[in-house]
Amino acid sequence: MRLVALALALVACNPPSHEPDPANDAAATEPVPGVVRVLSQQQKLLPPAAPAAIFGQAIGLGGDRMAIGAPGDSQAGPEGAGAVYVFAKSGVTWNLEQQLFASDPTAGQRIGKSVDISGNTVIVGGTGFGAGGARDGAVYVFTRTGTTWSEQQKITVADATPSARFGQTVRIEGETAVIGTPNDGTKGSVYVFTRSGTVWSQQQKLTAPDAAAGDRFGYFVEISGNSVIIGARNATSNRGAAYVFVRSGVTWLLQQKLTASDAADGDQFGRAVDINGNTAVVGAWVKNSGRGAAYVFTRNGVTWTQQQKLTASDGATGDEYGSAVSLVGETAVIGSKKDDDNGNDSGALYVYKRTGVTWIEDQKVKPTDEIQTDDRFAQAIAFNGVTLVGGAYVDDEIAADAGAAYI
């Protein structure tokens, strides 16, 4: 692993992400407002010289640990088995702590397609697991003791249809894991697992009551306390939708379906989603000829309403603004993976700050070094209120499509 140290970063002073949900968790507290002052590049992470590793396609960020997926990595042996790189923070520098591989690697398994981290636990999705190359999917959970990570459990489900893509997206918060399966039964589903001791068991399978074939419900998921938001980017002629479920005891119930106030066919609202307390943000990356948009919703009691539509101040056709989103307290980060400032499809991030009920664009963030044509920075983003990370999964500095991540 090669590390490239760059300028120090002075970033946000927000609380960590995945905050508990005040409306549905009695022990929760309201998010603390954050103020973004300056975001500057601190470090670039590069994988070993392995072409097509696509390191940076997925990122999970905790406090002092970060997990980065490389689903094209072949270091486990079989081609494209995938891997996850875990980094630990020391001072202002992130150092590689361990590479994680599946205990049963197979060609095209692609673990690292999705990844998340919570405390001493990393969850990893691989959508290529299955007989004959079927994209059935599997999920692996790793836990840390000291500085050593070991596989705790492999999770699969028996009731998903072939090529369901179980593990397309994964999220974990404490003892709860949420796993998207967007091709299950043609409509999609989401599985919720909970951990007791060292064993993960299925708590519930979530589906949309109005789902139709091809909706891809579960393409992206996020959890905050006892609330889960689920994207269905292809719902209703690809207009898209997002669904909020809340947990009461051990049962998850649909609270509300979210749609954009100006929805149009092909927008793909729900391509990316995030939720933090009583605020949610949903990306619609194909809106307005691919310029893209993001929509902020707020919850009052049990009712969600759209607060604001966000667009890039300098957006252009095909930028795909809204392809990734992240939300912490009063700060939202929106990815535009095909922004062209540093070359065609080089990518950029936009940071917004909420004052009262209004979101204001605070800063546009781009890597300052080798980012160039077709790197697609901001394919994945992770923000914890202190550190912001963007993946450039087809960066070519080490090798063709080896990938990179910028801190």
N, C-alpha and C positions, 0 to 999 in steps of 0.2 A: 504493500500500500504506500502510495506516495502522497505526502501532504505538502501543500504549497501555502505558506503563511503570507498573508497580505496585511492590509491596514487594519488597525484595531477598530472594533465596533462599539459605538455608543448607541444602545438601542432602547427599547421600550421599558417602562416600569409598570407593567401590568402583572396581574396574578397568573399562575399557571392555567393552561387550557383544561378542558373537560371539567368545568366547574359544576358542582351540584346544582340541581334544579329547584329554585325556591318554591315553585308552585306545587311540586310533587315530592318533596323530600323535606321532612320536618326539621332535619338537622342542618339544612343548608343556610347559607347567607347570600346576600346580593353580591354580584360582581363589583369589584372595586374599579372605578374609572381609571383608565390608563392614558398616558400622554406620550405619544411618539415624538421625540425631539429630532434625533438624527439616526439614520440607518446607513452604515457604511460597511464595506466588505471586510471581513476578518480573515477568512481562510477558505481555501478551495481543497476539496477532498477528491482524490482520483483513485480508481481501482487499479489492480495489477494490469499489466499489458495484455488484456484479453479482449479481442474484438467482439462486438455485439453482446457485451455483458449487460448493456443498458442499465448501468448503475445509476441510481437516482430516479428510477421510475416510480418508486414509492418511498416515503419517509415517515418515520415515527419519531417523535421528539418528547422526551420526558424532562426531568430537571437537569441532571448531569450525565444523562445517557441519551444516545441517539441511535436509531436503527435505520439503515438504508438498504432497500431492496435492489438486487441485481438479478432479475429473473433469467437473463440470458447467460449467466456465468456457468462455466463448465468445470470448475475446479474440484467439484465433488466426484468427477469421473465421467459420468454420462454427459453427452452434449446437451446443453441447455437445461440441466437439472436445476440451476438457480442457486442463489445464496443470499444471505443477509449479512451485512457488516455492522457490528456494534461498536460505537465510539464512546469513549468516556472523556469528560471534560476535566482538564487540569489547568487551573488558572484561566487563561483566555484561549487555550489551545485544546483542540479535540484530537485525541489519539485513538488509533485502532485498538480495541480491546480484544475482540474475537470475531472470527468468521463463523457463521452458523450454516450448517447444511442439514438436509433431511437425513434421518437415520436409514432411509430406504430410497436413495436417489435413483431416478430413472430418467432416461432421455426425454427432453421436452417437458419435464415436470414443472419448471418455471416457478419454483418457490422464490418469494420476494416480489411477486407481482403486486402484492399488497403487504403492508406491515404496520404494526403499531406497537407502542410500548407504554406500560404503566407500572411505575415502581420497579420491581425486580423481575418483571415478566415481559417477554416479547411474544407477540402473536404474528404468525406469518402465513399468508395464503399462497397457494400454488394452483393455478387453474389448469395445468396440463396433465394432472394425474388421472390415469384411467387406462383400461385395456385398449390396445390398438390405437393409442394416441387420442382417445376420446377426452374431451375437456371436462371430465367429471369434477375435478378439483379436490383438494385436501388442505387442511389447516394444521399447522404445527405450533405448539406452545413451548417456549423455552423459559427457564427460570435461572436466576443468578444467585450464586453463593460466593461472596467475596468478589473476585474478578473472573470467575469461571461460570460460563453459561452451559446448561445441559438441557436436552429435550425432556420435557415433562410429559407431554401427551400428543399423539396424533389424533386429530378429530376428523371423522368422516360421517356422512349421514346415509342411511339406507333408503330413504324414501324420495330422494331427489332423482329426477329423470336423467338419463344419459346426457353427457355434455352440458350439465346444468351450470357449470362454472362456479361451483361452491368455493368460496374464498376469493372471488373477484375483488371484494373489498372486505377488510377486517378492521374492527375497532375494539379496544379493550379499555375498561375503566374499573379498577379494583378487581372484584371477583366476577365481573360480568363481561362477556365477550359477545359481539354482534358480528354476524357473518353474512355478507350479501351473496345471493345465488341468482343472478339476473336471468338465467336461461332455464330455470327450473319450471317444467310443465308449460313451457312457451311464454308464461306470463311473468315468472320470477317470484322469488320468496326471500325471506331473511330468517336466519336461525339465531336464537339467543341461547347462549350457554352460560352456566354459572359454575363456579368452582367451590367445592367443599373439601378442605384439606388440600390434597394434591390431585383430585379427580374432577374433571370437567364433565358436566351432564347437561343434556338439552333441557332448557326450561320451556321454550315455546317456539313454534314456527309461525312467522308473521306473513300474512298475505294481504293484498289490497282487495277490499270488498267489491270494487268496480273494475278490477283488472281485466285487460283484454290481451289477446295473443300479441306478443312482440313489444309489450310495454317496457320490459327490462326493469321491473320493480326489484330493487336491491342492487342496482348498478353502483350506487355509492351510499354509504351509511355513516352516521355519526351518533355518538352517545354523550349525554350530559346528565349525570345523576339518574333519575328515573324517567328520563325522556330520551327517545330515539327518533331521529329524522332519517327518512329513507327516500332516495331519489328514484324516480321512474322516468327516465329521460325521453322515452319514446311513446309515452301515453298520449292518446288523442291526436293521432296524425302527427306524432313527433313534437307536439307542443310541449309535452312534459308535465310532470307533477312531482310534488314531494308530500310525504305522509308523515305526520307526527304521531307516535304511539307513546303512551305513558304507562308505567308499571304501578299497579296497586297490589301490594303483597307479592304474589308470585305470578300474577296475571298481567299481560300487556293488552291494552285496549287502544283502538284508534281514537285519537283526540280530534284531529282535523286533517283534511287534505288541503294542501297549499297549491295555488296556481298564480301565475303572473297576471297583473291587472290588464296588461296589453298583450296577452298571449297570442301567438300566431303559429300556424303550421310550420314545423321544422325547427323551432327555437331550441329544442332539447333542454328545456328548463328541468333541472334535476341531475344534470351531468356531474355536478359537484354540490355538496351540501355541508353545512356545519351548524352546530347549535351550541349555545353557551348560555345557561340559565334561561331567561325569558326572551332571548333573541336568537333568530336563525337567519342564515344567509344561504341563498340558492343561486347557483350559476346557470346561465343560459347561453352557452358558448357560441351558438350558431345564430343568435338573434341579429337581425338587421344585416343580412348578407355576411355573417361571420364576424362582424365587429364584436358582438357579444354584449352581455349585460349581466348584472347580478342584482338580486332583489333581497332586501332586508325585511324581515317580519318580526313583530314583537307580540308577546303573549300577555293578555290581561285576564287573570283568572284562568279560564279554560279556552279562551277565544284568541285566535291569531289573526292579526291584520297586517297588511303590507305597510311598512313605514316609509320605504324609499326605494327607488330604482337607481342603481349605480351604473355609470358608464365611464369609460376612459376619456379624459379630457382631450387626448390626442389620438383616439381610436381610429383605426382604418379597416377597410374591408378585409376579412380573413384573419384578423389578429387573434380571434378566439379568446377574447377577454371573458373570464368566467369559467375557464377550463379547470381551474382549481380555486378553492376558497378556504380561508381560515378565519376564525373569529375568537377573540379573547377580550372580555370586558368591553371597553368602548373602542376597540381597535379591530378593524377588518382588513384582511389582506386578500387581494384578488389577483390570480395569475392570468397572464395573457401570453400563452406559450408561443404564439406566432407573431408577436410584435417584431417589427423590422428595423428598429433603431440601430442595431449593431450588425445588420445583415438580414437577409430574408429569413423569416421564421426563427430569429435568434432568441426572442422571448424577453419578458419583463414582468415585474410585480408592481402593483399599485397598493399603497397603504392609505387607509381612511381612518379618520378620527370622528367619533360622535360627540357633538356638543348639543345637549338638550335632546331634541328629536331629529337633529339634522346631521347627516354624514357628509364630511368634507374631505376631498382628496388632499392628503398631507404630503405624499412623496411618491415618486416613481423610482423603482429600484432596479438597477441592471448591474451585472457583473462588470468589473472594471478592467479585466485582463483579456483572456483569450476568447471570450464568448464571441461566436461568429455565426455565419449563415447556417441555418438548419440545426442549431444546437438544442433549441426548444427548451430553454430555461423557463422554469415555472410549470413544467408538466406536473410536478408534485411540489407542494409547499407544506411546511410545518412551522408553527409559531406557538411559543409557550408564554409569551409576554416579555421575555428577556432575550430570546434568540429566535431569529428568523432564518429558515433554511429553504433553498430552492433547488430542485433537481434539474439538471440538464442532461437528460438520459441518452441523448445521441451526440454528446460532446466527443470530439475526435482527437483530443490532445495526446492521449496515450495510444489509442488504436481506434479504428473505425467503429463508431457507435459504442465505444467502451463506457461512455457516460462520465458524469461528474456531479458534485453537489457543492453549492456555494453557501457559506455561512456569513 
